[in-house]
Amino acid sequence: MRRLTYFIGCSVDGFIAGPDGQHDSSGFDGDLKAAILAEHPETVPDHIRRFLGVVGAANRRFDTVVMGRGAYETARATGVTSPYPHLRQYVFSSTLIRPGPEVDVVADDPVEFVRGLKREPGMGIWLGGGAVLAGQLLGEIDELIVHRHPVVFGDGIPLFRTSFAPSHLTLTGSRVFTTGTTVTTYAKQ
């Protein structure tokens, strides 16, 4: 069965973006950038892959990305309608109109939809963001990989937007990069 991995960056204080979706990309540099491009190149949006000269890099772990509308709108605001054409792309929204042939909009229950994806053959499924979607899919997440960048946002969009319901995880890996970013990997218990 395929696995769902929430692979996400956040600030030291646990925010994936500022209150209005702002990002701080200053942590994507040096040995961290090299590690992501070597281990998870498919998680880098296509327009950035082209800029970095890694177009055509093979997918290493994922062939599918699921994301909430807010995460998708971040790319769309820059004029990118298909941020990950090298992956099957699903955006969860009840109001978004399909932006093009490479991106599918799903208005169905995310839990049941992801369970269906997990039963299909293929590589892993990447949960690419959206605190609300991450909260809805919390019980389906098999692995959590958090890039904690050395910046404090003070306010913003948390890793998960859900009601209080402790979910215990097992630490499976931890790395520190020269950028000051830590990458911590957890598995579902």
N, C-alpha and C positions, 0 to 999 in steps of 0.2 A: 504494500500500500504506500502511496506517495505521502510525503510529510509536508506540513505547513510550517514555514519558518518566518518569524517576524524579525527581519533584518533591518535595523533602524538606527539612526544617529540621534543623539539628544545632548542637551546641555548638562552640566554637572547637577543642576537642580531638577532634571527630569523632564524637560520640555523638548518636543520635537520641532517646534516652531514658536515664533512669537505670537502674541494675541491676534494679530492680523495676518498670520501666515509667514512672517518674516523669517529668513534663514541667515545663518552665519556659516559660510562655506570655508572659513579660514583654516579649519582643521583638516581639510582634505589636501594633504601635502606630504612630501617626504616618504618615509618608510610606510606610513599608513596608506597613502595613495598606491604605492607599489604593491602592498599586500592585497588591497581591494582589487586592483587590476589583475593580479595573478590568481587570486582565489575566488573572487565573485565579480568578474567583469560584466556579467549580465545585469548587475544592479546599477550600473552607471548608465544614465540616459544617453540615447543615441547621439544627440547633438554634442554632448561632452565627449563621448567616445571618438567622434569625428575630430574634434578639436585636439584630443590627445593622441590621435593617430592609431587607435586600437579598433577601428572598424573591422568587423569580421572576426573579432576574438570569439572563440567558441564558448558557448554556455557551459559552465563548469558544474553547477548544482541545480539550476532552475530552468524550466522551460515555460513557466507560467507566472504571471504577476497578478495579484488582486489588490485593488486599492480603493479607498473611499474617494468620494467626489472632491473633497478638499485637497487631498494629495494630488489628484489628477489635475485640478484647476491650477496648481502651482506651475506645472509644465505648460498648460494651455495659455496661461497669462503671458508667457514669453513667446507665444506663437507656435508652440509645439503641440500638435494634436495626437501624435503617436510617439510618446517618449521611449518606448521599448519595443520597436518593431521586430526585434530578434526574439521576443517572447510572445506567448498568447497573453493578451491584455484584457482584464475585466475591471470595469469601474462600477462600483455599487452606487446607484442613485435611482430615485423614483421620479426625478424630473429632468435629468439630462437627456438630450436627444443624441443619438449615436453620432459622434463627430467624424467618423470615417470608417472604412472597411477593416482597419487593423485594430480597432478598439471596440469591444463589446460592452454595452451598458446592461447591467443586471439590476432589475427591480425586485427580484425574488429574495427570499430569506437567505442571508449570507451563510448561515450555518449549514443549511441543507445544500446550498449550492457548492460550498467548499467540500462537504462530505462527498458529494458526487464527483468533484474533481479528484479527490483523494483515491477514489475507486478506479479511476482511469489509469491506463498505463502511461508512463512518462517519467520525467525527472521531477524534482521537488517543486513545490509551490511557494512563491515568495509573497508574503504580506508586505507590501511596499509602503504602507502608511495609511494614516487616518486613525486618529485616536478613538473615534466612535466605532469604526469598523474593527479595530483591534479589540475594543471592549466587547463587541458582539461576538467576536471569534475567539475570545480568550480560552474557552474550553477546547477549541480545536487546534490551538497552537502547540506543535510538538517540540519546537526549538525557538529560543529567543536569543538573538545575537544583538547586543547593544553596544554601539560605539558612543562612549561618553566623552564628549569634547570638553576641554578645559575652558569653558566659558559659562557665565551665569546669565540667564535670561531674566530672571526675576518674576516673570509671568509668561503665560502662553498656553500652548496646546500640549497636554501631558502625553506620556507614552500610551496610556489607556484612559479612555473616558468611559467609566462604568461605575456601578454602585459598589459599595464596600462588600467584598467577597474574597477573602484571602485565598490565593492560589499558590501553592508551594512548588518550587522548582528546585532542580538539582544543578549545582555548578558543574560544568563539564570542561570549562576552559577559561583562561584569563591571560591577556597579553597587554603590555604597555609599550607604546610607541614613542619615538623621540619627539613627536609633536605634543606629547602630554595626553594624548587620547588613550583611553583604555578600552579594550574590546573584551566584553565578558559574554560567555556563552552559557546558556542554561537549557536543560531538558525538562520536559514535563515529567512529573513524578508518577 
